[in-house]
């Protein structure tokens, strides 16, 4: 069963390839949606995927790439939306 979520990631998550590696992980797990940097220094993600894959993806976001430092992650499940791929905005 597919689910959708908003994920907000805080910490040292900009300027460290976080968006690129998030897209790479999403593609590995079959997740669609997008990732973008926010003016407050956080990263914002909207993602859709099979429930198990989405949970794996969110768990990955709690760590991010090795040179990122995630201090906080907020997630919120939302109604499904349409996305054909995972993009960087």
C-alpha positions, 0 to 999 in steps of 0.5 A: 500500500502506498503512502505519502509523507512530508519530511523536514530535515534539520542540521548540517544538511545544505552544501553537503550533497544531501539533495543529490544523495536523497534523490539517489536513495529515493531512486534505489527504493522506488520513491517518487516526489521531490527534495528542496533546500529551504531558506532556514537551512533545512531540507524539505522532502515530499515522498511517495512509496510503498509503506515499507520502502517509504519507512526505509527512506525516512530512516535513511533521511535521519542520517543522510550522507556521511558528511551531513549532520542531522540534528532533527527530523520531522515527518508528517503523513499526507494524502497521496499525490502524483509524482512520476519520479523523484526530483531535486528542486 
